[in-house]
Amino acid sequence: MGFLVFAAGMMVFYQPKPRESRASLAATLALGLPVGGAAGFIGGLLGVGGGNIIVPALVASGLEPKRASASAAFVVIFASISGFLAHVQVARIDTTLLGVTALATMAGAALGAWLATERLSAAQLKRTIALVLIAVAIKTAWDLLWP
């Protein structure tokens, strides 16, 4: 929860210097390996995609919010598939619910991507991400305090 609130605050108040050029391979590995590993671990453990870790980290590194969101959307596919394959072995999954949810998720993702790329400015997108992070933190706290 603390990380989510910190990341939300960073999305609203922190203004990193935008990157002028591509990062070096060493810098990319230094950021990508720990962030990707943490996002994958949390995704596998909790059954979430990990975007709430990836996007703030990429924005903090100077990546423009729209590019950070697009990058996270791609990377989360791998965390989600890996987590699903691990969980499907022990969970009985309702395939009808899975199919309906997958279709609804694709539609929601298409709408969200359209909003992020066509309608929202970078500042608006950062504020939206911050609100989502705060909502997730509140929901997590609620579930911990009142199970």
ChimeraX attribute file (.defattr): number of C-alpha atoms within 10 A of each C-alpha:
attribute: neighborCount
match mode: 1-to-1
recipient: residues
	/A:1	14
	/A:2	10
	/A:3	12
	/A:4	21
	/A:5	18
	/A:6	14
	/A:7	23
	/A:8	25
	/A:9	17
	/A:10	18
	/A:11	26
	/A:12	17
	/A:13	11
	/A:14	12
	/A:15	11
	/A:16	14
	/A:17	12
	/A:18	12
	/A:19	11
	/A:20	8
	/A:21	6
	/A:22	9
	/A:23	11
	/A:24	9
	/A:25	9
	/A:26	9
	/A:27	11
	/A:28	11
	/A:29	13
	/A:30	11
	/A:31	15
	/A:32	15
	/A:33	11
	/A:34	11
	/A:35	18
	/A:36	21
	/A:37	13
	/A:38	15
	/A:39	23
	/A:40	26
	/A:41	17
	/A:42	17
	/A:43	23
	/A:44	21
	/A:45	12
	/A:46	11
	/A:47	18
	/A:48	18
	/A:49	24
	/A:50	26
	/A:51	23
	/A:52	21
	/A:53	21
	/A:54	25
	/A:55	27
	/A:56	26
	/A:57	20
	/A:58	20
	/A:59	23
	/A:60	20
	/A:61	17
	/A:62	15
	/A:63	21
	/A:64	19
	/A:65	23
	/A:66	20
	/A:67	16
	/A:68	20
	/A:69	25
	/A:70	14
	/A:71	16
	/A:72	22
	/A:73	18
	/A:74	11
	/A:75	18
	/A:76	20
	/A:77	13
	/A:78	14
	/A:79	23
	/A:80	18
	/A:81	15
	/A:82	15
	/A:83	21
	/A:84	16
	/A:85	11
	/A:86	14
	/A:87	15
	/A:88	10
	/A:89	9
	/A:90	8
	/A:91	9
	/A:92	8
	/A:93	11
	/A:94	8
	/A:95	9
	/A:96	9
	/A:97	10
	/A:98	11
	/A:99	11
	/A:100	10
	/A:101	12
	/A:102	12
	/A:103	12
	/A:104	12
	/A:105	12
	/A:106	11
	/A:107	12
	/A:108	12
	/A:109	13
	/A:110	12
	/A:111	11
	/A:112	13
	/A:113	16
	/A:114	12
	/A:115	13
	/A:116	20
	/A:117	15
	/A:118	9
	/A:119	12
	/A:120	14
	/A:121	14
	/A:122	15
	/A:123	14
	/A:124	14
	/A:125	20
	/A:126	24
	/A:127	17
	/A:128	17
	/A:129	21
	/A:130	23
	/A:131	17
	/A:132	15
	/A:133	25
	/A:134	20
	/A:135	15
	/A:136	16
	/A:137	18
	/A:138	15
	/A:139	13
	/A:140	14
	/A:141	14
	/A:142	11
	/A:143	10
	/A:144	9
	/A:145	8
	/A:146	7
	/A:147	6
